[in-house]
């Protein structure tokens, strides 16, 4: 964390918050080794017009424990958590506090604008996106669902009910995700471990997760009902569909089956429905492909597939062609061809199972 970035965060909080609403600023140092965060920082904040305290963790403890430490020492009625690289804009605080005044149980998060890391251009955030998470429980921005648009009745000044909030990056997210799966996700935690092989599992007392999916986050990408959840293996080549860590609008891949889940986990919703990896669906827009990964639109069309468990074929309904092994032109991409009922067009849908002990 650069000295100037940290100071811009602190100064923006002080300069752009009504003094009557700002009790104090608490800075938590998670055992940093940078010299300017030691005595120079303490001397600098003493000169500020608002009380600023520097709290130091005895050892590196991570984002969540550092924030909990700061919260335990704060004296204000409302606590606002900010990363050290944020800059508050004019009028940032009052709307947040107003919502909490209406309901003290409310947890609020502002729309987050962006400063480009390439050009430093200021880009306004959008109230048409909200926070969610993908199959690996990584935070992602998704379009606000229609149910929220209808609830707001066109009034874009009303808050959006969001199932998650932005915060935390990198390794910290991975550690917290495992804790989240164990503490909260009930039987759905198995899905997390299938998608994230290598994560450990142990039996804990868990709070129900299905209620959250049904009532708070019905738009979640985590599947609740599916025909198959696991690998799609070609009978002739013994290779599996693999997203190859590719992104939207790229071709789905095919690779040697490893049986470890991860990029080779594909969900087939029903025997006659979409086939997806995370929030991307297999999509074919023209004869003979290619098979692309596009945002799932739930309108069937180019994303509608039929699996025949007797013939073991995956038929793309719109084109009436079959999913086939890779072509000679591209050995890492499956193809679609006229159905010939050959072994190269036969696919085994295998659910991934978890060992009892990790």
C-alpha positions in Angstrom: 0.0 0.0 0.0 1.5 3.3 -1.1 1.7 6.2 1.4 -0.2 8.6 -0.9 -3.0 6.1 -1.5 -3.5 5.5 2.2 -3.6 9.2 3.0 -6.0 9.9 0.2 -8.4 7.3 1.7 -8.2 8.9 5.2 -8.4 12.5 3.9 -11.3 11.7 1.7 -13.2 10.2 4.6 -12.5 13.3 6.8 -13.0 16.0 4.1 -16.2 14.6 2.6 -18.0 13.5 5.7 -20.1 16.0 7.8 -18.1 16.5 11.0 -21.2 15.8 13.2 -21.5 12.3 11.6 -17.9 11.3 12.0 -16.8 10.0 15.4 -13.3 8.7 14.6 -11.2 6.8 12.1 -9.5 3.6 13.1 -6.6 2.3 11.0 -5.7 -1.3 11.5 -2.2 -2.4 10.6 -2.1 -6.1 9.9 1.6 -6.5 11.0 2.9 -4.6 8.0 6.7 -4.5 7.5 6.7 -1.1 5.7 8.5 1.6 7.6 6.3 4.5 6.6 3.4 2.7 8.3 5.2 2.8 11.7 6.2 6.0 13.4 5.7 8.3 10.3 2.1 7.3 10.1 1.5 7.8 13.8 3.0 11.3 13.7 1.0 12.3 10.7 -2.4 11.3 12.0 -1.9 13.2 15.2 -2.2 16.4 13.3 -5.6 15.5 11.8 -8.8 17.4 12.9 -10.7 14.1 13.6 -9.4 11.5 16.0 -7.5 8.9 14.1 -6.2 5.8 15.9 -3.6 3.3 14.5 -4.2 -0.2 15.8 -1.5 -2.8 15.2 -2.0 -6.6 15.0 0.7 -8.6 16.8 1.0 -10.9 13.9 -0.4 -11.1 10.3 -4.0 -12.3 10.8 -5.8 -11.5 7.6 -8.5 -9.2 6.5 -11.4 -10.5 8.5 -9.6 -10.7 11.9 -8.1 -7.2 11.3 -11.5 -5.8 10.6 -13.0 -7.5 13.7 -10.2 -6.0 15.8 -11.0 -2.5 14.5 -14.7 -3.0 15.1 -14.1 -4.2 18.7 -12.2 -0.9 19.5 -14.5 1.5 17.6 -16.8 3.8 19.6 -19.2 5.0 17.0 -22.8 3.9 16.7 -22.3 2.8 13.1 -19.2 1.1 11.7 -18.0 1.6 8.1 -15.4 -0.7 6.7 -13.2 0.6 3.9 -10.1 -0.9 2.3 -7.1 1.4 2.4 -7.2 2.1 -1.3 -10.7 3.7 -1.4 -11.6 7.3 -2.0 -14.9 8.7 -0.8 -16.9 11.1 -2.9 -19.0 14.0 -1.9 -22.2 12.9 -0.3 -21.1 9.3 0.2 -22.0 8.9 3.9 -25.5 10.5 4.4 -27.5 8.1 2.2 -26.0 5.0 3.9 -26.7 6.3 7.4 -30.3 7.3 6.3 -31.0 3.6 5.4 -29.7 2.4 8.7 -31.8 5.0 10.6 -34.9 3.5 8.9 -33.9 0.0 10.0 -31.0 -0.6 12.4 -30.7 -4.2 11.2 -29.8 -3.0 7.7 -26.3 -3.6 6.3 -25.6 -1.2 3.5 -23.1 -0.9 0.7 -22.6 2.0 -1.7 -22.5 1.8 -5.5 -18.7 1.5 -6.1 -17.3 3.8 -8.7 -14.0 2.9 -10.4 -10.7 4.7 -11.0 -8.9 3.1 -14.0 -5.6 1.5 -13.1 -4.4 2.3 -16.6 -5.5 5.9 -17.2 -6.8 7.0 -13.7 -10.0 7.9 -15.5 -13.0 8.2 -13.1 -15.8 5.9 -14.2 -19.2 6.0 -12.4 -20.6 2.8 -11.0 -24.0 1.4 -12.1 -27.1 0.7 -10.1 -27.9 -2.0 -12.7 -25.4 -4.5 -11.3 -25.2 -6.1 -7.9 -22.8 -8.5 -6.1 -23.1 -12.2 -6.4 -20.8 -15.2 -6.5 -19.9 -17.9 -9.0 -19.6 -21.7 -8.5 -16.3 -21.2 -6.7 -17.8 -18.6 -4.4 -15.7 -15.9 -6.0 -17.3 -12.5 -5.9 -18.7 -11.3 -9.3 -20.9 -8.5 -10.6 -24.2 -9.6 -12.2 -27.1 -7.7 -13.7 -29.8 -6.7 -11.2 -32.6 -9.3 -11.6 -36.0 -8.4 -12.9 -37.6 -9.1 -9.6 -35.6 -6.2 -8.0 -36.4 -3.9 -11.0 -40.1 -4.6 -10.4 -39.8 -4.1 -6.7 -38.2 -0.6 -7.2 -41.0 0.3 -9.7 -38.6 2.4 -11.8 -37.3 4.4 -8.8 -33.6 4.1 -9.2 -33.0 6.0 -6.0 -34.3 3.1 -4.0 -31.6 0.6 -2.8 -31.1 -2.8 -4.4 -31.4 -5.8 -2.2 -28.1 -7.6 -2.9 -27.1 -11.1 -1.6 -23.4 -10.3 -1.2 -21.1 -7.3 -0.9 -17.7 -6.6 -2.4 -14.7 -7.0 -0.2 -11.5 -9.0 0.2 -9.2 -10.3 -2.5 -6.8 -13.0 -3.4 -5.8 -15.7 -0.9 -8.0 -14.2 1.8 -11.0 -15.0 -0.3 -10.0 -18.6 -0.8 -9.6 -19.2 2.9 -12.8 -17.4 3.8 -14.7 -19.4 1.1 -13.7 -22.7 2.7 -14.9 -21.4 6.1 -18.1 -20.2 4.5 -18.8 -23.6 2.9 -18.2 -25.4 6.2 -20.2 -23.1 8.5 -23.1 -22.3 6.3 -23.7 -24.3 3.1 -25.2 -27.6 4.5 -25.3 -30.2 1.7 -24.4 -27.6 -0.8 -20.9 -27.5 0.5 -20.2 -30.7 -1.5 -20.8 -28.7 -4.6 -18.1 -26.2 -3.6 -15.6 -29.0 -3.0 -16.3 -30.5 -6.4 -15.7 -27.2 -8.1 -12.7 -26.4 -5.9 -10.7 -29.7 -5.6 -8.0 -29.8 -3.0 -10.1 -27.9 -0.4 -10.3 -29.8 2.9 -13.6 -30.7 4.6 -14.6 -31.5 8.1 -17.9 -31.9 9.9 -19.2 -28.8 11.6 -22.5 -27.5 12.9 -23.9 -25.7 9.9 -26.6 -23.1 9.6 -29.1 -23.9 6.7 -28.1 -22.6 3.3 -31.1 -23.6 1.2 -33.2 -20.8 2.8 -30.7 -18.2 1.6 -30.7 -19.6 -2.0 -34.5 -19.7 -2.1 -35.3 -16.4 -0.4 -32.3 -14.1 -0.6 -30.4 -15.3 -3.7 -32.7 -17.2 -6.0 -30.6 -16.0 -8.9 -27.5 -17.8 -7.6 -25.5 -19.7 -10.1 -25.2 -22.6 -7.6 -27.5 -25.3 -9.0 -30.2 -26.7 -6.8 -31.8 -29.1 -9.3 -29.9 -30.9 -12.1 -29.8 -34.0 -14.2 -26.1 -34.3 -14.0 -23.3 -32.4 -12.2 -19.8 -33.5 -13.2 -17.8 -34.5 -16.2 -19.0 -35.0 -19.8 -16.7 -37.7 -21.2 -16.4 -38.7 -24.8 -16.7 -42.5 -25.3 -14.2 -42.8 -28.1 -11.4 -40.4 -27.0 -12.0 -40.6 -23.2 -11.6 -36.8 -23.1 -13.9 -34.4 -21.2 -15.4 -31.1 -21.8 -13.2 -28.5 -20.1 -13.7 -24.7 -19.8 -9.9 -24.4 -19.9 -10.3 -21.3 -17.6 -11.6 -19.5 -20.7 -14.0 -16.6 -20.5 -17.3 -15.6 -22.0 -17.5 -15.6 -25.8 -14.7 -18.1 -26.1 -14.9 -21.7 -27.3 -15.4 -24.5 -24.8 -12.4 -26.9 -24.7 -11.9 -30.6 -24.5 -9.0 -32.2 -22.6 -7.9 -35.5 -21.0 -10.2 -36.3 -18.2 -8.6 -35.9 -14.8 -11.5 -36.7 -12.4 -10.7 -33.8 -10.2 -13.7 -31.6 -10.9 -12.7 -28.0 -11.3 -12.8 -26.8 -14.9 -14.3 -30.1 -16.1 -17.5 -29.8 -14.0 -20.5 -29.2 -16.1 -24.1 -29.0 -15.1 -26.8 -30.4 -17.3 -30.0 -29.0 -15.8 -32.4 -31.6 -17.1 -32.2 -34.3 -19.8 -33.7 -31.6 -22.1 -32.3 -28.2 -21.2 -29.2 -26.1 -20.9 -25.7 -27.4 -20.3 -23.5 -24.9 -18.4 -20.2 -24.3 -16.7 -20.7 -21.7 -14.0 -22.9 -19.0 -15.5 -21.8 -19.7 -19.1 -23.9 -22.0 -21.3 -22.8 -24.1 -24.3 -24.2 -22.2 -27.3 -24.1 -23.0 -31.0 -25.4 -20.3 -33.4 -24.7 -22.0 -36.7 -24.4 -25.4 -38.4 -21.1 -27.2 -37.6 -20.4 -24.9 -34.7 -18.2 -23.8 -33.0 -19.5 -24.5 -29.5 -19.2 -21.3 -27.6 -19.5 -20.4 -23.9 -22.0 -17.5 -23.6 -24.1 -16.0 -20.8 -27.0 -18.3 -19.9 -30.2 -16.6 -21.0 -32.7 -19.4 -20.0 -34.6 -18.9 -23.3 -33.5 -22.3 -24.7 -32.9 -21.4 -28.4 -29.2 -21.9 -29.2 -28.5 -23.1 -25.7 -31.0 -26.0 -25.7 -29.5 -29.5 -25.7 -31.1 -32.9 -25.5 -29.2 -35.8 -23.9 -30.3 -39.3 -24.8 -29.2 -41.7 -22.0 -29.8 -44.7 -24.2 -27.9 -43.5 -27.3 -25.5 -41.4 -25.1 -25.9 -38.5 -27.6 -25.9 -34.7 -26.8 -28.1 -33.2 -29.5 -28.1 -29.5 -30.1 -31.9 -29.0 -30.7 -31.9 -26.0 -33.0 -29.4 -27.4 -35.4 -30.3 -31.0 -34.9 -26.6 -31.8 -34.8 -24.7 -33.9 -32.3 -21.8 -32.9 -30.1 -18.7 -34.7 -31.4 -15.1 -35.1 -30.6 -12.5 -32.5 -31.6 -11.8 -32.0 -35.2 -8.4 -32.4 -36.9 -8.2 -28.6 -37.3 -8.4 -27.9 -33.6 -7.6 -30.8 -31.2 -8.7 -28.9 -28.1 -12.2 -27.9 -29.1 -15.3 -30.2 -29.5 -17.3 -30.0 -32.7 -20.9 -30.4 -33.7 -21.7 -32.5 -36.7 -24.7 -34.3 -38.3 -25.7 -37.1 -36.1 -24.2 -40.5 -37.2 -24.5 -42.4 -34.0 -20.8 -43.2 -33.9 -18.7 -43.6 -30.7 -17.2 -40.1 -31.2 -20.7 -38.7 -30.7 -21.4 -40.7 -27.5 -20.9 -39.0 -24.2 -21.0 -40.2 -20.6 -22.5 -37.8 -18.1 -20.8 -38.7 -14.8 -21.6 -37.1 -11.5 -18.5 -36.2 -9.5 -18.5 -38.0 -6.1 -16.5 -36.9 -3.1 -14.3 -39.2 -1.0 -15.5 -39.4 2.6 -12.1 -38.1 4.0 -10.1 -35.4 2.4 
